[in-house]
Amino acid sequence: MSNLADESVAPLELNITGPIHTTLHPDGSATLVFGGRGISLFPPGTIVLTTGRSVVELDAEGEVISLTNMGFEEDLCVALAG
């Protein structure tokens, strides 16, 4: 992962091995479960490296209802900013 706006910042090498399980509910809402090491774009506007289990609940419009991280998380935007 690289910061294309600032080439002086060293790129990050990430081992992303975790699965994402998505459950679509009849009402249009969804549950996303991230396991292991993964990249989450929740909350919107962020890029977060998660290790462990993260659960994101979305309403029918795709808005975040809840976000629960059970493990480590790192804001990659901060890391890429240098």
Summary of the structure (lengths in Angstrom):
residues: 82
radius of gyration: 14.2
end to end distance: 12.8
largest distance: 47.5
contacts: 199
relative contact order: 0.24
helix: 7%
strand: 45%
